[in-house]
Amino acid sequence: MVEQDYLLLAPGPVQLHPRVREILAEPMIHHRTPEFDKILQRVLMNLKKVFETQQNVFIHTSTGSGGMESLLVNTLKKNDNVLAIVGGKFGERWAQMAKAYGCHVDEIKVPWGEKFSAKTMLPFLAQKSYAAVLCQATETSCASAFPIAEIGQTIKSYPQTLFLVDGITAVGAYDLPMDQLGIDGLVAGSQKAFMIPAGLSFVSLSQKAWKVCETNPTPRYYFDLRLEAVANKKGETHFSSPVSLIKALDFVLMEYNRVGLQNLHQQIHRRAEMTRYFVKLLGLKLYSQMPSDSVTAILLPDFLDGQKIRQDLENQFKISIMGGQDQAKGKILRVGHMGFIQDSDMLNFFSSLMLVLEKAHQLNQKPNGDFVIDELKRKNILKEMQTWQQKKIF
Ligand SMILES: *Cc1c(COP(=O)(O)O)cnc(C)c1O
């Protein structure tokens, strides 16, 4: 097998398990065969466990955004009032999508990385009837985890309102029990916590949302969940199944079962904690006041150029992380914690980032006293990280 020649620590796509890479290279089998039917059935059953729902989970052959669109076209119609919590790029995208289908969208704009309280919604909910509230569980552009439990609790008092959640960088990464949190529509994507390439989205509707879906007049075909439900009952997908991706997903979900969902969440949480600890040791800050476990955004001092640091990490150390988008461009670094990642990868990242920052700092014209990495500090940080590594929990 070709060796992975660089370390991918993006918030999606993520590093693949070696077994997934093998599965993706296997010979093709047809999707209308008993062999594949068995795999599909197992996958559909195991997806429900990750979504923590009694409802069906459906697979679309699309990226995550397709799944977001699916939730909208199945549950909303033209002229519906929609309340969108917009805390970054993906929130903006979902609000735009709802507008494209003729919904009247009120946006609660949450400044990137700032705290959000469900109470903010109350004046909106009091003033008109909303068909749905839209929110990202993790807003990947600023690495914020929104208080989904609190929002779900608030929406429960409005029986006509559906709670639709973009869980694309949340489902599988941390606990987001759909049924328990009162989520009516949940979407996830394959290239994030599910650790396979982009190309699949997963969606599920509560019973309340399914009732709306069944009679919703919005025209739809490819994303019509009613057609998909009929096909799934026969053990099939409505369209050609992306066989290789579903076989890879089958492996990942069986791994999830073997390791246990809580333990998997714990592994990702530990990487996030490790990163947050390292950021503090370095004298840097987190960008988000609601830091997510699936991705961390590191706020850089003004005098450092994030784009250059990202590039240096890639060129000098073959480590690929993400910078900021739009208003956060050049100001932050985003490191993903999902995927097939070892502790040694984390240490490799920490020590490399430290060297790159040190160099950037030396080249800087007006050095900042708070942010000096000298030999002593560097040694100390590495020692601390090694100690952390020994606190292995698995
Ligand atoms: C990655 C991501 C998406 C989906 O993006 P696609 O490129 O369509 O897969 C949507 N929402 C969030 C929060 C994401 O992180």
The ligand as an SDF file (V2000), in Angstrom:
LIG
                    3D

 15 15  0  0  0  0  0  0  0  0999 V2000
  -18.0420   19.8990    6.2690 C   0  0  0  0  0  0  0  0  0  0  0  0
  -19.2910   20.5330    6.7170 C   0  0  0  0  0  0  0  0  0  0  0  0
  -20.4320   20.5890    5.9090 C   0  0  0  0  0  0  0  0  0  0  0  0
  -20.5770   19.9410    4.5730 C   0  0  0  0  0  0  0  0  0  0  0  0
  -19.7390   20.2500    3.6110 O   0  0  0  0  0  0  0  0  0  0  0  0
  -19.6600   19.3760    2.2850 P   0  0  0  0  0  0  0  0  0  0  0  0
  -18.4800   19.9680    1.6440 O   0  0  0  0  0  0  0  0  0  0  0  0
  -20.9030   19.5840    1.5220 O   0  0  0  0  0  0  0  0  0  0  0  0
  -19.4820   17.9390    2.6920 O   0  0  0  0  0  0  0  0  0  0  0  0
  -21.5800   21.1590    6.4270 C   0  0  0  0  0  0  0  0  0  0  0  0
  -21.6240   21.6340    7.6790 N   0  0  0  0  0  0  0  0  0  0  0  0
  -20.5620   21.5830    8.4890 C   0  0  0  0  0  0  0  0  0  0  0  0
  -20.6990   22.1110    9.8750 C   0  0  0  0  0  0  0  0  0  0  0  0
  -19.3600   21.0290    8.0450 C   0  0  0  0  0  0  0  0  0  0  0  0
  -18.3070   20.9670    8.8610 O   0  0  0  0  0  0  0  0  0  0  0  0
  1  2  1  0
  2  3  1  0
  2 14  2  0
  3  4  1  0
  3 10  2  0
  4  5  1  0
  5  6  1  0
  6  7  2  0
  6  8  1  0
  6  9  1  0
 10 11  1  0
 11 12  2  0
 12 13  1  0
 12 14  1  0
 14 15  1  0
M  END
$$$$
